[in-house]
Amino acid sequence: MRPPFRFPEDLITLQGAWQQTYAELAQAPAGAGTTALRRRLIALSGNLCTHPYWAAPTAWRAGGVELRRAARTHTSAPADGEAAA
């Protein structure tokens, strides 16, 4: 079994923003003026790919799926001070 990945908080937040933007773009109706969302997704993709965490040659292949899972659970977890539903 592999040891758990430990991602920096800013990387998890960045991945969460990417996932949220992607979901908003997927839900937008055709012709709804999605240019801003597409540009944001491109910028977030660049920031994700060039994050210092991925400096190791195999880091993305080894941790990409785990990062997406971490971002998903991070955004669905209650914030500090909030009760779980």
C-alpha positions, 0 to 999 in steps of 0.5 A: 500500500502506498503512503498517503499523499500530503499536498500543500494547502494552496495546491488543494485550493487551486485544484478545488477552484479548477474543479469548480470552474470546470463544473460551472463551464459544464453547466453553462448553456450553449451561447451563454458567454463562457469566455471568462470561464474558459479563460479562468480554466486555462489560467488555473490549469497553467498554475496547477501544472507549474506549481512547485510541488510537481518539480519531481519528474513523476509527481504528477502521474503519482499524485494527480488523482489523489490531488483531485480527491483531496480537493473534492473532500476538502471542499465538501468538508465543513469549514472551521466553526461550522457543524457537519450536516 
